[in-house]
């Protein structure tokens, strides 16, 4: 019998863990022939995906999870399982004219709406929008860049309202 037996896992809350079944005879002692079973869940974070699993001693491209069993009689033993991460960085940009019509003279103004959206599952650091026709490039969004300025977060949409004054050229 192994007294003082416990199982812990740094990714799972509630460590040491409580077995779902098996610890029936003498709680906290892994009796001869006894098997303890745990059913646990980990909720993947945006940080796991953004870092490609390289946070907290993980294997790149995986969320690595290690459980450790300890007892009073034996040295600790651990076992790991690695779940693959599929990163899908994507964004889209749509530029439209908000005051359609014919250009008839120098000085006419064309108003634009530019919408940039993170359509993927990875936060995109260092994102900027530029347009050679518009002054002030890179442009500053009118709305949407609220969480981490300069980072286009998953699901975030940046909206720009810009104008161009038509020249005679």
N, C-alpha and C positions, 0 to 999 in steps of 0.2 A: 504494500500500500504506500502511496506517495502523498505524504501529508503536506499541507500548505501549497497545494497545486493551484496555479492561476494561469490564465491566458490573457495576454495584452496585445494591442495592436495600435500603433501611433496614429493611424488614419481613422480609426473608429472611436466614436465617443463612448464613454462609459467603461473605459479600461480601468481595472481588469474587467474582462467580459463575463457575462453570466451565461452558462450553458443553457440551451433550449431543452436539452434532454441529456440523460445519462448520469448526472450527479445525484443519485437517489439514495444510496446507502448511508454514506457518511459525508455530508456536505463539506467541500473544500479538500477532501481526500480522494485522490484517484485510486480507487480500490482495484485490486488485481482483477483483470478481465473486464473492467468497466471502460466504456467509451463515452466521452463527452462530445456532444455535437452542438455547434454554434451556427446560427443563421444570421449573418450580419450584412449591412448595406453601407455603402459609401456613396455620398452624393458628389459627383464630379464638379469641380469648381471651374470658373472661367480661367483662373490662374493655372490650373492643370493643363488646359488646352493651350493657352497663350505661351506657356513655357515648354510645351511639347513634352511634358512629364519630367522636366529636369529640376523641379522643385523638391527640396527635402530628400536628397539621396535617392532619387528615382532613376529609372533607366530611360534614356531619351526615346521618345515615341511610345511610351507606356506609362500608365499609372501603376506603379509597383507597390504592392501591399504585403507587408511582412507581419505575421503573427508569431508571438514568442510564448512558449510554455515554460513555466518556472515551478520548481518544487523545493522542499527542504532537503531532499535526498540527492538530487541530480543537478548537473550544470544545465543552464538554460539551453533550449533548442528552439530553432525557428524554421518557419517555412514561408516561402513567398509565392505570390501569384501576380502576374503582370497582365494587365488589360491594355490592348492596343488603343492608341489615340489616333483618330483620323482628323487631321487639321485640314480646313477648307477655307483659306483666306480668299475673300472676294469683295470687290466693291463695284458700284455702278455710278455713272454720272449721266444726268439728263439736263441738257440746256435747252430752254425754250424762250421764244420772244413773247413778252407779255403785252405788247402793244402792236399787234400786227398791222401792217398797212404799207403803202408804197413810200419809198424815200423820194422826196421831191426837191430837196434843197440841202445845201450844207447847213449844219446847225440842227437838222432834225435829230431827235433822240430816239435811240432804240433801247428799250428796257428788256433786260434778260432776267430769267429765273434759272438758277443753277442748283440742282439737287444732287447731293452725293450721299449714298447709303452703303453701310456695311452689310452686305448680303451673305457673308460667310459666318464662320464660327470662331474667328480669331480677332482679337483687338488689333488694330492697325496703327502702330506708333509712327510718328513723324509724317502723318498725312497732311498734304497741302494741295490747294487748288490754285492753278494759275491760268491766265488767259492772255495771250499777247496783245489782244485788242483792248483789254481793259486795264486801266491804271491801278496801281496798288497791288500788283501780283507779288507774292502769293496773296490771294484774296482772304478776307476775314469773313467768316460766316455771320449772317444776321441772326441765325438761331440754330440750335441743335448741338453745339459743341459744349455740353454742360458738365460732363462727368470728369474727363481727363483732357484738359485743353491740349489740342494737337494730336490726340489719339482718337481715331474713329472707332469707337467701341462697337461690339456686336449689336446689331439692330439699330444703331444710332443713325440718324439722318441729319446732315448739315444742309441748310438752305441759305442761298446767297441771292440778293437782289442787286443787280448791277446795271449800269447805264453806259452807253457809248454815244458820243456826239459825232455825227457824221461830218466828215470834212469834204471839202471840194474835191480833193484827190480821190 
